[in-house]
Amino acid sequence: MDAADTANTTAAPRRRRGGGRAGNAARRGGAVIDQMPWNPPVLIDPPVEPLSPEGVEKIHDTAMRILEDLGIVFLNEEALGIFREAGQKVDGNLVKLDRDWVMEMVGKAPSEFTLTPRNPDRAITIGGRHITFGNVSSPPNYYDLEIGKKVSGTRKQCQDLLKLTQYFNCIHFAGGYPVEPVDIHASVRHLDVLYDKLTLTDKVMHAYSLGRERVEDVMEMVRIAGGLTEEEFQAKPRMYTNINSTSPLKHDHPMIDGCLRLVRRGQAVVVTPFTLAGAMAPVTMPGAVAQSLAEGLAAIALFQYVAPGCPCAIGTFTSNVDMKSGAPAFGTPEYMRATQMTGQLARFYGLPMRSSGVCAANVPDGQAMWETSNSLWAAVQSGTNMVYHAAGWLEGGLIASPEKFIMDCEVLQHIQRYMDPMLTGTSDDDLALDAIAEVGHDGHFFGIQHTQDRYTTAFYQPFLSDWKNFEAWEVAGGIWTAERAHHLFKEIMAAFEPPHLDDALREELEAFVARRKEEGGAPTDF
């Protein structure tokens, strides 16, 4: 899951139309595009709350009844022992949780926390009114217009997507591997990819909770790259993990193990049940949300008992399946409502929330963008704090695409601009009565001083959208959106400069990776 045929030069669709505005973009000060500055948005609108107060209470009560009466299976012996110590009912692998204890534990979690990467200027706040966006994570496959087909991911492709992660200011954290580099053996893959992430980006890091070795290695590499002592590393959250429950009503061994290791060293965890209504959860969205909450809260309660006050967020990945085929569907009206409902309940519990920018489309086309836009605006409407897969996701998470990544970043910049308080200012300057009086009934606003003083910043300026009329667009080569994104991808790769990392820290990282490879890395099943 969670080697490119470089000899294949199959022409991309409509590739004969080479050139065009994006293909010949002038660089200003070395930049390929003029993008918005690093500025993680703050949500200024009230969240959409589809549930009445009574509806919130009913979903909460259903989640608590699931925990008390049905229970959650934990396939982790240490977790079972902790639950016994806490006085919960443990029968084999099944744990039934007292609702008062769950609420007491969840109440210990902070409603807001800060993640500080090796570059403190890239610190992000998770919780409150803050919303942050991360790159696509974990697809096993890759697609771009030059290759023209779906291929298994490679380290080179993973590196390219990490460069996009660093390049775009609207991407605030580096999630999991942006594509799984299957040309690296699984036993050492985490070492190579984390080395790449820490040297190609300076944004917040993620660790997969897939066994002791991987989690411990990543924590040590983050510590080394930050030039931190162990005490400094543990003093504040520097990184995070995201885990999924095994729906319905189950948590596996390695993901719980990884989270326990992280919270004991002061790092953050996100618990995201993957509940597909009609398959792994009830076909009704409120029922699916209630099940998802029960699965998430059970794990968060465990972590708060072990490390009271540790940074935790609850995630939602509640969508629906196509009842004709069983295939997952994303960016649907049902997905949007489930995200909004979960946001309401996350605020009820005082927990930060994670959602996703997802779609079921197979290529970077219209379907990809309307489904992803639905997902991203549902994140905004729900008050989400951490948006996974915000750029680059295709085929329900099975494909990563650089063109889609760039297209998504245009939407993310729309959201950032939409949240700019300047758009809703009501000062005398904003209301512009003098300007209206100056133009009167017969003039225009193009030439007046009020416009001249503001024209360069008054409106959002796209880096990818083409606003020419059809005839001008056609004369310029008739370049479709995904093709323009492909041209930008190539230019960004050619101009990319990695962020600074002290030579001594780089050498220490390299030595750690080499030593862990000699020791065999992490055990695998193959």
N, C-alpha and C positions, 0 to 999 in steps of 0.2 A: 504493500500500500504506500498508510500514513507515514555498443558503440554506434553513435550516429553514422548513418550511411553518407559520409561526406563526399563519396564519389557520385552520389545520386544528385544530379542537377536538373531533375524534372522541373519544368517551368511551372511557376506558381500561376494560379488562375489570373488571367488578364495581364500577365507579366510583360507582355509586349509593349505596354504603355510606360516604359521606363521614364525616369526623370520626374518632373513635376515639382511643385513648390517644396514639399517635405524632402524630396530627394536631393534638392540643392539648397537646403536650408543654410543661410549664412550664420556663422558662429559669431556671437558677440562676447568678447572677453573670454574666448575659449569655450563658451557654453554652446551646446548643440541647440537647445531651445531656451526660451525665456519662460521659466516656470515660477510658480508662486514660492515664496520663502518657506523654510521650515517653520511651521506654526500649527501644532496639533490643535484642531478645532475645539471650541467649547460650545456645547449645545445651548442655544439661546431661546428655542421654542419649547413650550410645554410638550411633554411626551404624549403620544396617542395612547389612551387608556380605554380599550374596548370593553373591559369588565366593570360592572358596578361593584361597589364595596361588598355587596352580598356575594357577587360572583367570585371576587378574590378570596373571600372566606371559604366558599365552597370548594374551590380548587385546592386551597391550603389544607382544608380538612380531609379531602380525598387523598392528598399526598401523605398526610400524617397517618391515615388509616392504612394506606399501603405499607408504610413503615412498621406500624404496630401489629397489624393483623396478618399481612402477607409476608413481610420481611424481604430482605435483600441477601442474596448469596454472595459471600466473599470467599474467593478462592486463594486466600492469603492467610497463612497460619498466624503470622504476627498480628495481623489485624484482628483475627478472631480472639486472640489472647487479650488484646487491648480492650475489645468490647466486653469480654468477661470481666476484666478488671474494673470496667466502668459500670458494672451491674446490669448490662443489657442481656437479653435472652439469646443464648447461642445454642443451637441444636445442629451439630455437625457443621456444615458450612453456612447454614441459614441463620441470619441475625434479625431478630425483631427488636425494634428500637422504641423506647418510650418517647412520646412526643415532647414532653416537657424537657427531657434531657437533650433531645435534638435541638430544640429552640434555645436552650441555655448555651449549648456549644456554638451554634451558628451565631448567636449574639456576641460571641467573643471575636469574631472576624472583623477586621477593619472595613469600613465602608469605602475607604479610599487609601491607596498606597502608591508609592513612586518606585519605578524600576530604573536603576541607574547603570548604564552600560559603561564600557571603557572610556568613552567620550562623554563626560558629564553634561555637555551641551545637548546631548541626544536623550537625556532623561525624559521619561513620560509618566504622567499621572494616570492611574487606572482607578476609575470610580468617579463619584460626583457627576458633574455635567461634562466631563471630558470624554472625547471619542478619539480613538487612535486606530490606524489601519496597518495591517501587516500583509506580507506577500503571500502568494499561493504556497501551499505546503503539502508535500507528500505524494503528488501524482507519480506513478511509475513510468509514465510515458510523456513524450515531448512532441510538439508539432510546430513547425513554422512554415512560412510560405516558400522558402527556398527549398527545403526538403520535400515539402508537398505531401507528406504522409505521416501517420503516427508511427513513432519509433520509440524504443526503450531509451530511458534517460541515461546520460553520460555525465562524467565529471565536468567536462567542458561546458555542456549545456547548463548544468547546475551553477557553474561559475558565472556564466553569462547572466543568468537570472538573478544571481546575487549582486552583480554589478548594477542591474536595473533597480534592485532593492535599495542599494546605496545611493544611486543617482537621483531618484525621485524623492523630493522633499515631502510629498504627500504620503509616503510609506514610512511609518514611524517605528516599526519593529520587524526584526527578521524572525519569521516563524520557523517551522520545520524546513527540511530540505525542499527548496522550490521545485526540484524534480529529483526523483530517486536516482542516484548515479549507479546503475546496476553493473557498470564496468569496474567498480571497486568491490572487493569481497566484503560481505556483510560483517565480518569479524572486525574489520578496521575502517569501515565506511565512515563511522561517526568521527573518527580521528581526522581523516582527510577533509571531510566536509566542514567540521568545526574549525579546522585550521583555515580553510578558505573563507568561512564566514567571518572569522575574527580578523583576517588580514584584508579582505575585500570590503568589509563594512565596519562601521563603528556604532551600530545600533543595537538595541536590546536583543539578547540571545535567548534561544530556546533549546531545551534538551528533551529528547524522546525518553519516556519512562519505559524502557525496554531492557531491563536487566540492570543489576548493580553496576557492572563495569561501565556501561554507557553513561549512566547518570553521574557516577563519580568522576569519570574522565572529563565530561563536559564541565562540571563544576570546577575542576582543577584547571582546565584550559581557560575558562573565563577569569578565574583568579589570576592566573599567570599574565594573561593579556592586559589585565587592568593594573598590573604592578602592585597587587594587593597582598597584604599579610592575611593569614586565615582569619584573624580577628576583624580586620577591615572588611573582608568578604562577607562574614556573617553579620556584620553590624547593620546592613541594609540589604534589601532584595536587589540583586544584580542581574537576575535572569529568572526564567520561569519554565514550567512544563505545562502541557495540556494533555489531559487524559480523557478517554471515552469509556463509559460503562459499556458492558456487553449486554445490551438490551435484548429481552426484557429482564430487569431486576437482578443484575449480576455485575460484580466487579472482579476482574481477573487478578492474577498474582503480580506480574511485573509492573503494571501501572500503579497499583497501590504501593508496592515496594519503592518505586522511584519517588513518588510523592512524599512518602515518609522520610526518605533520605533528604530530600530537598527542604522540607519544612523544618527539620531538625537543624539545618544550617541556615535558616532564616530566609530561604528563597520562596518564590511565589508558585502557586499551583492554580490551574484552571480546570474545573471538572465539567465536562461537556458530554452528557448523554447523547447518543446518536439514535434518536427515536424516529423511525419512519412510520407514520400513521398508516394503518392498513397492513403492516408487515410485522414490525417489532414493537408496535404500540397500537392502542385502539384506533379505529378508523375515524373517530370523532376527535377534533383538535383539542378541546378542553381536556378530554381523557388522556390524550397523548402528552399534553403539557403537564398534567398532574403526575403521570408516571415518570416523566423526565425529571421533574422537581424532586420526587422521592429518591430517585437514583443519585442525583447530584448532592442533595442535602445529606444523605447517609455518609458519603465520603467526606464531605466538608466537616461534618460533626466529628468524624474520626480524627481528622487532621487538627482540629481545634482542641480536642482532648489531649493530643500528644504535644502540641506546641501552641498553647493559647495565644491568640492574637496574630498568628501567622497569616501572611497575605494570601487570600483565596478569592477566586471569582467563580461564579456559576455560569456555565455556558448553555446555549440552546442550539441544537441542531435538529429541531423538530420540523420535519417536512412530511410530504406524502409520497406515495408510490402511484404509478400508473396502474390502475386496477385492471387494465387490459393485458399488461405485460409483466407487471411486478417491478418494472424499472423505477429507480428513484427519480423524483421530479423536484426541481428547485426553482426558486423565484416565483412560486405560484401564489395566488391569493391566500391559500391555506398556510403556506410558509410565512407569509407576511403577518397574518393574524396570530400565528403561534409565537412569532418573535415578539410582537407587541404584548401579548398576554404574559409571556415569560418576563419581559421587562417590568411589567406591573408587579409581578410576584417577586422579582429580584429586589425592587425597591421596598416591598413589604418586609423582606428578610434583611434589608440593609446590606446587600451584597453587590459588588460590582458585577457586570454582566459582559459576556462575550457572545457575539453572533458571527455570521459569515457573509461574504459576498460571493454567492454561488449561482450556478446555472447548470442545465443539463445539455446545453448545445455542444456539438462536436467540433465546430470550427468557429473562428472569430467573426461571426455574422450578426445579423439583426436579432435573431433569437438570443444569441449569447448576451447581447447588450441589454435587451429589455428585461430578460430574467435577472441578470446581474444588477441592473439598476433597481429593479423591484427589491432585491435582497439588500442592497446598500441603503436605499431609502427606508426600508423596514428597520434597519439598524438605527438610523437617525430617529425615526418615529418612536422606537422602543426605548430610547435612552441608552443604547449599547455603549459600553466603554472601550471595548476591544473587538475590532472586526478582523477576524481571521480571513484568509483567502481573498483579500480585498482586490487583488490584482493578479490576473494570469490564469484563472481557473477555467477549465473546460471539461466536458463529458462527465459531469457529476464527480469531479475530482480525480479522474483517470488521466487527464492530459494537462500539461502546463504549456503555455504559449506566450512567447515574447510579444507578439502582436497584440494579443488580448491583454497582456499586462499593460502595455502602453495605452490602449484604448480605455481600459479601466481607470488609469491614472487621470485621464481627462475628466471622467465622471467624479473622481475623488476631489479634483480641484474645483469642480462645480460645487460640491458639498462644502468645501472649505470656504469658498467665496460666499455661498448662501448664508453661512453662519457669521459673516462679517457684520458687526453691529453698524458699520457705516451705512449699510443699505437701508437701515430703518431709522436713521438719525432725524431728529425734528428740530434742529437748531434753525435760526433764521437763514443761515447759509443753505441748509438742506432744503428748506421750504421754498427758497428762491423767489419770494414774492417780488423783489426788486427786478430780478431777471425777467419775470413774466411781464411786469409793467414796462420794462425797456423794450421788449419785442412787440408788445401790444397785440393788435388784431391782424396785422398784415405781414409781419416780418418772419424771421426764423432764428433759431437759437445757435446755429453753427458758428457764427462769427463773433458773438458777444463775449465780453471778458469773463463772465461767469463760466461759460463753456471752455474758453481757452485755458483758464486756470486749472481745469479738472479733466480735460479730455483724455489724457494719457492713463488715468487711473479710474475713470468713472465707471467703466464696464469691464466685465471679465473678458480677457483676451485668450482665446484657445491656442494651444500649440499643435493640435491635431485636426480639429474640425476645419472644414473648408467652406468659407462663406461666400465664395464667388457665385455668380449666377451660372446657369447651365452652360451657356455659350462660352463664357470665360473659363470655366472648369474644363470644358472639352478642349479648348485651344491649348490649355496648359498640360494636356495629356490625359485628362479624364481618369485621374488616379482615384481608385476607390479607397475607403477608409483603412481597411486592413493593409493595403499596399503602402499607404502613407506611413502607417505604423511600422511596417517592415523596414522602410527606408530609415526611419528615425532609429530603430533598433540598431541597424548597422552603423550609423553615425555615432550613436552613444557608445557602442563597443569600441570603435576606433579612437574615440576621444577620452575614454574612461581613465581616470587616475585614482588609484586606491587611496584611502585615508591614511594619514601618518600613523605608524606604529614604531616605537623605539626599537632600534636594532637589537639591543640586548634582550628585550622582551620577545622579539621575533625568534631569536636564537634559542631562548628558553622554551618557547612553544615547539620549535622544531625538534629540540632534544627530547621533550616529553613525548611527542608523537612517535619519534623513532624508537624510544625505549618501550612504549606500550605496544608498538608493532612487534618488536622482538619478543615481548612477553605473550603475544598471541591475540591481543585485543580483547574482544568479547566473544564468549562462546556462541555458536550458532547450531542450527539443526542440519547444516549441510556443509 
